[in-house]
Amino acid sequence: MEKFQWTRRVTSPVKVGDVTIGGNNPVVVQSMTTTSTNDTKGSAEQTRRIVEAGGEIVRLTTQGVREAENLYEIKKSLGTMGVKVPLVADVHFNPRAAFAAAERVEKVRINPGNFVDPGRTFKKIEFTDGEYAEELIKIENALVPLLDLCKEHHTALRIGVNHGSLSDRIMSRYGDTPAGMVESAMEFLRVCVRHEFNDVVISIKASNVLVMTETVRRLVAAMDAEDMHFPLHLGVTEAGDGEDGRIKSAVGIGSLLMDGIGDTIRVSLSEEPEQEIPVAKAILRHIDEVSGASGDYVMNGYIEDADPFVCSRRKSAWDGRVTQVVGLDPINDETKDGIWADLNGDWGLEYDKISARHDAVVTVTADGADWALKVKSFVNGMSARGIENPVIVAKFYDIVSFEALQITAAVDFGYVLLSGIADAIFIGAPDVTREELNRLSLNILQATRHRISKTEFISCPGCGRTLYDLQSTLKEIKAATSHLKGLKIGVMGCIVNGPGEMADADYGYVGAGPGHISLYKGKECVVKNIPASEALPRLIALIKEHGDWVEP
């Protein structure tokens, strides 16, 4: 068994203005404005609030050349406020905007799914090898002039792939899959490598945490195979708001950081952007505690023939769904059907104790910030020894604030659940009610798709493209539909983040124009461009029409 000590993935540093992403530098926290980029005063003021909250990089939507040009005015306005922060232009569907922005800001984000390709049109669904090769040449011819311009102005580039926004060409070979997302990024990265452009940061995101974490891990493996060391931007898209958004983000981002993957992070919440920063900071504080406490662990999985990138349950005598445990009592150590495995002692003795009682449920616990690493290592050791006892993973926190607990526990338990080693979980904390702990446990189980206990809302954080009051609308939709257990509803600000990135949703509510909404059933737009005042009743009617409505 291979020994593992917590380390961070080695990446090449990329300068974004005065901030460096990757290398030995701390993980950078960033956010994105929700204002129109043509609103100089509003954008500058919101950027100032993000920076005051601790944001180190700020991104702004850049639909066209006009918005790109106004980025310079926003920078000047920030200068008069005494605010110095690197700005990133977020570009979709408009290469001309990317070129204009590259001369004015420190980083430009482009989406491989729509930089050259027109996006998901489904007009051509089959490509011969020759046609596919010709498309790759088109990408190179379009991208190299942008790389040259970025070199000239010392502008960094973010290659940002999103689940659901892949081109027809990628879809024809890979479908809307993690493998397709990885290949979409790698096509652009190979062009950068050939032309010796190294100031690149990569993001590869999804609203489904399992898809997001699997895809990032596959991308790291693909880059390693081609000796690439570009830094990674992590985030869960359309995470939502409130507890749901915080827990979902902490599970996805935190699980990757626990394995040393990630150089900059953005928590996407359907709230004011400065509210994202404390959540990101809390995730990073816990990761710092984990890295400072970690020792040597055996981290290998032992599920033969399993895909190493996919969350697969460890083989155990427990054949039910992963669940939460309401109460645990360590005093009942050796009684009835249970065994307590205390990882603070001799692990060999614990394995011997468990091996002698194959019918017992094993509760695994440990002290220290690196609890999750110890638990994963120990349970992997059980599997290596052929021990198939069901496992409850338990952690007793000394955190008294529920707000702090939900981030820390989401990182810890998200990591062990996505590692497939738990049959049940238990979270304990003083001064936190059992109702709160139970809700937290269920939210973590839902974020990891181990147990669905309520409606899931996939909602974007909003940006300058948003075409209605997203925050208040999301609250109204939640109030009307939060009793629909198991249903996934997408609430998206515009068509860029809409049909594709909410591809996992059962129903969708998408901004179609100022004051107008389109409704989706799955990936199909079924109600087009109706007034926003009519949209919620029509959404409810659509859910009823398809037999998914139950009375509250």
C-alpha positions as a printed Julia matrix, in Angstrom:
552×3 Matrix{Float64}:
   0.0     0.0     0.0
   1.34    3.38   -0.99
   2.01    5.97    1.69
   0.44    9.34    1.07
   1.09   12.66    2.77
  -1.09   15.68    2.07
   0.5    17.75   -0.66
  -0.75   20.31   -3.11
  -0.69   19.6    -6.83
   2.32   21.25   -8.46
   1.29   23.96  -10.93
   3.0    26.69  -12.89
   2.39   30.21  -11.53
   0.3    32.59  -13.62
   0.38   36.35  -13.03
  -2.96   38.15  -13.11
  -1.98   41.74  -12.51
  -0.34   41.81   -9.08
  -1.93   38.49   -8.03
  -0.27   35.15   -8.77
  -2.34   32.0    -9.21
  -0.64   28.65   -8.75
   2.88   27.66   -7.82
   3.5    27.92   -4.09
   1.11   30.84   -3.7
  -1.98   30.7    -1.45
  -5.27   29.76   -3.1
  -6.8    32.94   -4.53
 -10.42   33.92   -3.78
 -12.5    35.63   -6.45
 -16.06   36.63   -7.31
 -18.09   38.18  -10.13
 -20.22   41.29  -10.34
 -23.96   41.13  -11.09
 -24.16   44.65  -12.52
 -24.27   45.67  -16.16
 -20.68   46.21  -17.32
 -21.88   49.39  -19.03
 -22.83   50.71  -15.59
 -19.45   52.14  -14.6
 -20.46   53.48  -11.21
 -22.49   50.42  -10.18
 -19.81   47.97  -11.33
 -17.03   49.87   -9.59
 -19.02   50.1    -6.36
 -19.86   46.39   -6.35
 -16.24   45.53   -7.13
 -15.15   47.67   -4.17
 -17.49   45.71   -1.87
 -16.09   42.41   -3.14
 -12.53   43.58   -2.49
 -13.39   44.89    0.97
 -14.86   41.47    1.8
 -11.56   39.86    0.81
 -11.94   39.12   -2.9
  -8.62   39.18   -4.73
  -9.83   39.01   -8.36
 -13.13   40.28   -9.79
 -14.8    39.1   -13.01
 -17.32   41.06  -15.08
 -19.55   39.84  -17.87
 -18.43   41.12  -21.27
 -21.08   40.49  -23.89
 -19.6    42.72  -26.58
 -16.94   45.22  -27.57
 -18.84   48.05  -25.9
 -18.69   46.27  -22.53
 -15.03   45.38  -23.1
 -14.17   49.0   -23.75
 -16.02   50.12  -20.63
 -13.86   47.87  -18.49
 -11.19   50.54  -18.82
 -13.59   53.15  -17.42
 -14.41   50.85  -14.51
 -10.69   50.45  -13.78
 -10.3    54.22  -13.76
 -13.25   54.6   -11.4
 -11.76   51.99   -9.07
  -8.5    53.92   -9.13
 -10.24   57.06   -7.86
 -11.64   54.94   -5.0
  -8.17   53.67   -4.14
  -9.15   50.12   -5.11
  -6.54   48.08   -6.97
  -7.7    44.64   -8.07
  -7.21   42.55  -11.23
 -10.27   42.44  -13.46
 -11.38   39.53  -15.64
 -13.57   39.83  -18.72
 -16.09   36.98  -19.01
 -16.71   36.36  -22.73
 -19.19   34.04  -24.45
 -20.04   33.78  -28.16
 -18.09   36.93  -29.1
 -14.35   36.61  -29.9
 -14.22   40.32  -30.78
 -15.08   41.14  -27.18
 -12.21   38.9   -26.01
  -9.75   40.77  -28.24
 -10.96   44.16  -27.03
 -10.83   43.06  -23.38
  -7.31   41.62  -23.68
  -5.99   45.15  -24.18
  -7.74   46.52  -21.1
  -7.88   43.99  -18.23
  -5.58   41.49  -16.55
  -7.36   38.3   -17.61
  -9.89   37.17  -20.21
 -12.14   34.14  -19.79
 -13.29   32.31  -22.91
 -15.52   29.24  -23.21
 -14.24   26.58  -25.66
 -17.85   25.58  -26.27
 -18.67   28.88  -27.97
 -15.43   30.75  -28.76
 -15.22   29.34  -32.29
 -18.07   26.85  -32.43
 -21.57   28.35  -32.39
 -22.57   26.34  -29.33
 -25.16   23.62  -29.14
 -27.17   24.04  -32.33
 -27.52   20.31  -33.13
 -27.42   21.24  -36.83
 -24.54   18.85  -37.42
 -24.3    15.78  -35.23
 -21.81   13.65  -37.16
 -18.23   14.53  -38.05
 -15.82   12.42  -40.09
 -12.22   12.29  -38.89
 -11.29   14.74  -41.64
 -14.06   17.17  -40.73
 -13.13   16.94  -37.06
  -9.49   17.75  -37.9
 -10.58   20.73  -39.97
 -12.56   22.06  -37.0
  -9.45   21.84  -34.81
  -7.53   23.87  -37.38
 -10.27   26.52  -37.23
  -9.89   26.67  -33.44
  -6.13   27.14  -33.71
  -6.44   29.85  -36.36
  -8.95   31.75  -34.21
  -7.16   31.3   -30.89
  -3.54   32.08  -31.83
  -4.18   35.79  -32.59
  -5.76   36.14  -29.15
  -2.76   34.42  -27.55
  -0.43   36.8   -29.38
  -2.42   39.8   -28.17
  -2.4    38.47  -24.6
   1.38   38.03  -24.78
   1.76   41.6   -25.97
  -0.31   43.02  -23.1
   0.74   40.49  -20.41
  -2.88   39.36  -20.14
  -3.7    35.97  -18.67
  -6.29   33.66  -20.21
  -8.86   31.5   -18.47
 -10.14   28.57  -20.47
 -13.49   27.87  -18.82
 -15.55   24.81  -19.77
 -19.07   24.42  -18.39
 -21.21   21.3   -18.31
 -23.99   21.71  -20.82
 -22.22   24.27  -23.01
 -20.19   21.93  -25.17
 -20.12   22.36  -28.94
 -21.88   20.07  -31.39
 -18.48   18.77  -32.49
 -17.53   17.63  -28.97
 -21.05   16.33  -28.38
 -20.84   14.23  -31.55
 -17.88   12.25  -30.2
 -18.27   12.35  -26.42
 -21.8    13.46  -25.57
 -22.45   15.8   -22.67
 -20.0    13.93  -20.44
 -16.99   14.59  -18.2
 -14.8    13.08  -20.93
 -16.22   15.6   -23.42
 -15.65   18.5   -21.05
 -12.04   17.42  -20.55
 -11.38   17.07  -24.26
 -12.94   20.5   -24.89
 -10.41   22.04  -22.51
  -7.48   19.98  -23.74
  -8.01   21.01  -27.37
  -7.46   24.64  -26.38
  -4.62   23.84  -24.0
  -2.73   21.97  -26.71
  -2.86   25.08  -28.9
  -1.49   27.15  -26.02
   1.36   24.68  -25.48
   2.26   24.56  -29.18
   2.5    28.34  -29.26
   4.33   28.62  -25.93
   1.58   30.56  -24.18
   1.71   29.59  -20.53
  -0.36   32.27  -18.76
  -3.42   30.02  -18.65
  -5.81   29.1   -15.84
  -8.41   26.38  -16.4
 -11.88   25.9   -14.99
 -14.19   23.0   -15.67
 -17.5    23.31  -13.84
 -20.93   21.74  -13.35
 -23.9    22.24  -11.04
 -23.87   18.53  -10.2
 -21.11   18.08   -7.61
 -20.38   14.51   -8.71
 -19.92   15.63  -12.33
 -17.81   18.61  -11.27
 -15.39   16.65   -9.07
 -15.11   13.74  -11.52
 -14.4    16.09  -14.41
 -11.71   18.06  -12.59
  -9.96   14.83  -11.57
 -10.11   13.57  -15.15
  -8.69   16.87  -16.39
  -5.78   16.67  -13.93
  -5.01   13.14  -15.15
  -5.2    14.25  -18.79
  -2.86   17.19  -18.16
  -0.43   15.01  -16.23
  -0.34   12.58  -19.17
   0.72   15.44  -21.46
   3.07   17.08  -18.93
   0.89   20.16  -18.46
   0.9    22.03  -15.16
  -1.65   24.79  -15.58
  -3.35   26.05  -12.39
  -7.0    25.24  -11.75
  -9.96   27.48  -10.93
 -12.57   25.57   -8.89
 -16.27   26.22   -8.5
 -19.71   24.61   -8.49
 -21.91   26.47  -10.95
 -25.51   27.35  -10.14
 -25.09   26.23   -6.51
 -28.08   28.28   -5.34
 -28.4    30.36   -2.2
 -28.57   30.01    1.58
 -27.54   26.75    3.23
 -27.97   24.76    0.02
 -25.56   26.93   -1.95
 -22.98   27.03    0.82
 -23.03   23.29    1.46
 -23.0    22.35   -2.21
 -20.03   24.66   -2.86
 -18.13   23.44    0.21
 -18.65   19.8    -0.77
 -17.44   20.26   -4.36
 -14.63   22.76   -3.88
 -13.53   21.36   -0.53
 -13.36   17.75   -1.73
 -10.87   18.7    -4.45
  -8.84   20.96   -2.18
  -8.62   18.08    0.31
  -6.65   16.19   -2.33
  -4.44   19.21   -3.04
  -6.21   20.18   -6.27
  -7.06   23.84   -6.9
  -5.31   27.21   -7.09
  -8.17   29.72   -7.14
 -11.81   29.35   -6.11
 -15.12   31.09   -6.63
 -18.21   30.22   -4.58
 -21.24   30.93   -6.79
 -24.27   32.02   -4.76
 -27.56   33.56   -5.9
 -26.9    36.41   -3.49
 -24.92   39.65   -3.46
 -21.41   38.73   -4.69
 -19.61   39.94   -1.57
 -21.53   37.26    0.37
 -19.54   34.62   -1.52
 -16.21   35.69   -0.07
 -16.69   34.62    3.6
 -17.79   31.17    2.43
 -14.7    30.78    0.27
 -12.48   31.99    3.11
 -14.09   29.51    5.52
 -13.41   26.62    3.12
  -9.77   27.65    2.79
  -9.3    28.08    6.54
 -10.36   24.5     7.09
  -8.1    23.23    4.3
  -5.19   25.09    5.92
  -5.98   23.34    9.21
  -6.12   19.97    7.45
  -2.82   20.48    5.64
  -1.13   21.62    8.85
  -2.33   18.58   10.79
  -1.89   15.83    8.21
   0.55   12.96    8.54
   1.16    9.81    6.5
  -1.95    7.99    5.3
  -2.76    5.09    3.02
  -5.16    6.8     0.62
  -5.56    4.24   -2.16
  -8.98    2.9    -3.0
  -9.39   -0.86   -3.29
 -12.42   -1.33   -5.53
 -11.09   -3.53   -8.32
 -11.92   -2.53  -11.88
 -13.72    0.6   -10.63
 -13.32    3.9   -12.46
 -10.96    5.86  -10.17
 -12.66    9.14  -11.03
 -16.23    8.08  -10.24
 -17.79    7.96   -6.78
 -18.3     4.23   -6.15
 -19.58    2.78   -2.87
 -17.17    0.5    -1.06
 -18.38   -3.11   -0.89
 -19.97   -3.72    2.48
 -22.65   -5.78    4.15
 -24.89   -2.71    4.13
 -27.05   -2.82    1.0
 -29.24    0.19    1.69
 -28.81    3.85    0.82
 -26.33    6.02    2.68
 -28.16    7.67    5.57
 -27.69    9.88    8.58
 -27.54    8.65   12.17
 -29.51   10.69   14.68
 -27.72    9.68   17.87
 -24.48    7.94   18.86
 -23.12    7.01   22.29
 -19.42    6.07   22.53
 -20.05    4.51   25.96
 -21.79    1.59   24.2
 -18.47    0.63   22.56
 -18.58   -3.16   22.56
 -22.29   -3.73   23.14
 -25.01   -5.11   20.9
 -24.17   -4.89   17.18
 -21.68   -2.04   17.24
 -17.91   -1.5    17.38
 -16.18    1.84   17.84
 -12.91    2.2    15.91
 -10.88    4.98   17.5
  -8.24    6.11   15.04
  -6.29    7.97   17.7
  -4.82    4.63   18.82
  -3.2     1.58   17.22
  -4.92    0.95   13.87
  -3.69   -2.65   13.77
  -5.53   -3.46   16.97
  -8.67   -1.82   15.61
  -8.5    -3.94   12.43
  -8.08   -7.1    14.53
 -11.09   -6.15   16.66
 -13.27   -5.61   13.61
 -12.07   -8.78   11.85
 -13.27  -10.81   14.81
 -16.84   -9.5    14.41
 -17.86   -9.49   10.75
 -21.51   -8.9    11.64
 -20.88   -5.66   13.57
 -21.52   -2.12   12.37
 -18.29   -0.14   12.75
 -18.38    3.49   13.83
 -15.13    5.17   12.77
 -14.02    8.4    14.45
 -10.85   10.38   15.09
  -9.6    13.64   16.52
  -7.95   16.47   14.59
  -8.63   18.69   11.62
  -7.42   15.9     9.33
 -10.24   13.6    10.48
 -11.48   12.98    6.94
  -8.05   11.92    5.67
  -7.62    9.51    8.6
 -11.09    8.04    8.12
 -10.61    7.52    4.39
  -7.24    5.89    4.98
  -8.56    3.58    7.71
 -11.63    2.44    5.79
  -9.52    1.84    2.67
  -7.37   -0.35    4.92
 -10.49   -2.31    5.89
 -11.25   -2.93    2.22
  -7.65   -3.98    1.56
  -8.03   -6.61    4.3
 -11.33   -7.87    2.9
 -13.3    -6.43    5.83
 -16.83   -5.64    4.63
 -18.45   -4.45    7.86
 -20.86   -1.53    7.38
 -19.26    1.77    8.38
 -20.68    4.82   10.13
 -18.26    7.75    9.85
 -18.63   10.04   12.86
 -17.19   13.4    13.83
 -17.72   15.31   17.06
 -16.89   18.97   16.4
 -16.14   21.59   19.03
 -17.62   24.28   16.77
 -20.5    26.16   18.39
 -21.56   28.29   15.41
 -23.9    26.51   13.01
 -22.75   28.77   10.16
 -19.13   27.72   10.69
 -20.05   24.09   11.25
 -21.95   23.73    7.99
 -18.88   24.69    5.92
 -16.39   22.55    7.85
 -18.68   19.51    8.01
 -19.61   19.86    4.32
 -15.93   19.76    3.34
 -15.16   16.8     5.65
 -18.22   14.66    5.04
 -18.43   15.62    1.38
 -14.91   14.28    0.95
 -15.57   10.92    2.62
 -18.94   10.49    0.89
 -17.47   11.25   -2.53
 -14.75    8.71   -1.71
 -17.5     6.08   -1.36
 -16.42    4.85    2.07
 -19.47    5.6     4.25
 -22.71    3.71    4.77
 -23.99    6.26    7.29
 -22.8     9.55    8.76
 -23.05   11.19   12.16
 -22.3    14.86   12.93
 -22.11   16.02   16.53
 -21.52   19.51   17.91
 -22.26   21.37   21.17
 -24.86   24.12   21.2
 -26.17   23.07   17.79
 -29.66   21.6    17.86
 -30.36   18.07   16.69
 -32.78   19.56   14.14
 -29.97   21.67   12.67
 -27.55   18.73   12.65
 -30.1    16.5    10.96
 -30.81   19.15    8.33
 -27.08   19.61    7.75
 -26.57   15.86    7.34
 -29.41   15.58    4.83
 -28.14   18.59    2.87
 -24.67   17.03    2.6
 -26.16   13.7     1.53
 -28.22   15.49   -1.12
 -25.24   17.51   -2.39
 -23.32   14.26   -2.88
 -26.4    12.61   -4.47
 -26.43    9.82   -1.89
 -29.91   10.64   -0.63
 -32.5    13.02   -2.06
 -34.77   14.44    0.62
 -36.12   17.68   -0.9
 -36.4    19.81   -4.02
 -33.08   20.79   -5.56
 -32.75   24.28   -6.99
 -30.06   24.91   -9.62
 -29.72   28.68   -9.75
 -26.98   30.89  -11.13
 -25.47   33.75   -9.11
 -26.52   36.32  -11.69
 -24.3    38.68  -13.66
 -24.6    41.6   -16.05
 -26.51   39.37  -18.48
 -29.28   38.59  -15.96
 -32.63   39.76  -17.32
 -34.78   39.88  -14.15
 -34.52   40.14  -10.35
 -33.03   36.71   -9.82
 -32.73   36.76   -6.03
 -36.36   37.66   -5.31
 -37.62   35.38   -8.08
 -35.67   32.44   -6.68
 -37.26   33.03   -3.26
 -40.74   33.05   -4.83
 -40.11   29.86   -6.79
 -38.71   28.15   -3.69
 -41.73   29.18   -1.64
 -44.07   27.67   -4.23
 -42.19   24.45   -5.07
 -39.92   23.49   -2.16
 -42.27   20.65   -1.17
 -41.63   18.74   -4.41
 -39.15   16.2    -3.05
 -36.7    14.89   -5.62
 -37.51   17.44   -8.31
 -34.69   19.59   -9.77
 -35.67   23.11  -10.85
 -33.28   25.44  -12.68
 -33.58   29.2   -12.18
 -31.24   30.92  -14.63
 -30.61   34.55  -15.43
 -30.06   34.31  -19.18
 -29.67   31.97  -22.14
 -25.87   31.77  -21.68
 -26.18   30.07  -18.3
 -29.6    28.69  -19.04
 -30.45   25.74  -21.29
 -27.0    24.17  -21.22
 -25.8    24.63  -17.67
 -29.1    23.59  -16.1
 -29.1    20.44  -18.23
 -29.41   18.38  -15.06
 -32.75   20.02  -14.12
 -36.24   18.59  -14.59
 -37.73   22.06  -15.19
 -36.16   25.39  -16.02
 -37.0    29.07  -15.59
 -34.73   31.12  -17.87
 -34.45   34.81  -18.67
 -35.33   35.29  -22.36
 -35.27   39.09  -22.58
 -35.93   42.1   -20.39
 -38.98   41.18  -18.31
 -39.56   37.96  -20.21
 -39.04   34.28  -19.33
 -38.84   30.98  -21.16
 -39.75   27.7   -19.44
 -38.09   24.35  -20.03
 -38.99   20.72  -19.53
 -35.61   19.08  -19.28
 -33.53   20.48  -22.15
 -36.55   21.45  -24.28
 -37.93   24.96  -24.31
 -41.71   24.46  -24.1
 -42.96   27.97  -23.21
 -41.19   30.85  -24.95
 -40.76   34.49  -24.07
 -43.71   35.1   -21.72
 -44.0    38.09  -19.35
 -42.23   37.52  -16.03
 -45.5    38.23  -14.19
 -47.01   35.1   -15.76
 -43.97   32.84  -15.45
 -44.37   31.3   -11.98
 -48.03   30.27  -12.48
 -47.1    28.85  -15.87
 -44.19   26.94  -14.32
 -46.52   25.39  -11.74
 -48.99   24.52  -14.51
 -46.18   22.9   -16.5
 -45.15   20.77  -13.51
 -48.78   19.73  -12.99
 -49.21   18.95  -16.68
 -46.39   16.4   -16.51
 -47.66   14.78  -13.32
 -44.86   15.96  -11.03
 -46.94   18.21   -8.78
 -48.14   17.21   -5.33
 -50.16   19.42   -3.07
 -48.17   20.88   -0.15
